């Protein structure tokens, strides 16, 4: 048991000469920091301090220490044979910091005829006798009653200092006996209900779900405990405690359900306090809020141009980068030309970077541009309304045939190119070309470089004859958005190899 001391110091110091019959001055109880009494300041110092045959005793202080907020009725008794006038001063103090003292608790005067309260010194209270309380002519002993109100909270040791004057009623300070006593009062340690278990670890819990653990509040004492509340400072931890469960009788226990409902992906550490009429008990709580996170390799799929009746398949890898199992509810599109094959629909993806592949097949039915959305319905934390979306795009029936009959005529200093118009796809379907892409290279074996766009079937390569002894050309037909092509050319500064534009069309992620 942790023990705190409280010292009550009562000084019964006073001159029972006429000047102090109504009570001694303050700061005569022997308390720190002055530690002075009426004897010490050369007043009632005919005899040595505490040298007489008398006794000075304080009754009413609890043997097992004070309880904060409790009132104690005290009685001070001063006795010595053959003496017939009496006085005292008493205070209770505690050290709030090294060398700094003040009154501990407060005093209440219950007998104003014979006792009084002196508050003339800041932060101090002194109880002392009145003129009537000197009991002039009363032989053998005197006693005084008053109440000490313990401090509202635990302040540690309280010191009682008190001094008494056993006088001869001669009207002077001579041949009087001064007694000075101090004593320490411990704080009574309240008993504490037992919590079992005292540590509750919920482990990993999915954000948005609830995990419950049981805890018992046990009263091993012989007194009834009143439970005021059981609560945590974090609202993600809560209990099923209600006021109807507030009384916990001796040797009884209360089962409490403690719930953890994480609202975020955090490591939670908190305490759960059982507020009660004795000593508050604390349990320690911990848990981790976890979520699945969906991380796709792409957020759009661009299918290459395709003839009707043909199909092609692209894939997207879904990875679970979270700490909880990723569960897929459904994956759908609105257009049947896009079909899905995804095994993870029936097999959730565990945490830890595990992944699975979704295959999307494009089978165009018309010579049009298809745009759609792949809706991935899952429990991933980084979705909107449990839905992750992948953009789909495919072109049906618009793959141009090869440019044929390309001729080159040298008209110094230019080279003039002509070719037959492309009017069909590679599968023979009629098409309309939007433009042609002209490529060139100077040496056989090199890769063709982009030269220019031609809107019809002729192109003039200016000034090339005077600078290059030889030149090779390639022309390709294009159907699509010329603006998209122009943006690609600008992005590459007009310099790129043959095939890069086609790869861009088939692989570039198009984001809405």
Secondary structure, DSSP 8 states (H G I E B T S, - for coil): ---EEEEEEEE-----SGGGTT---SS-B--TTT--BTTTTTSS-SS-TT-SS-EEEEE---TT-B-TT-EEEEEEEEEETT--EEEEEEEEEEEEETTEEEE-SEEE-S-TTTEEEE--STT--EEEE-SGGG-TT--EEEEEEEEEE--SS----EEEEEEEEEE-SSSSSTT-EEEEEEEEEEE----B-EEESSEEEEEEEETT--EEEEEEEE--SSS-EEEEEEEESSTTEEE---GGG-EE-TT-EEEEEEEE---SS-EEEEEEEEEESSB-EEEEEEEEEE---EEES-SEEE---B-TT--EEEEEEEEE-SSS-B-EEEEE-SSTTEEEE-GGGTS-B-SSS-EEEEEEEE---SSSEEEEEEEEEE--TTSBTTEEEEEEEEEBS--B------EEEEETTEEEEE-----BBTTS-B----EEEEEEESSTTS--EEEEEESSSEEEETT-TTT-S--EEEEEEE-S-HHHHHHHHHHTTT--BTTHHHHHHHH-----
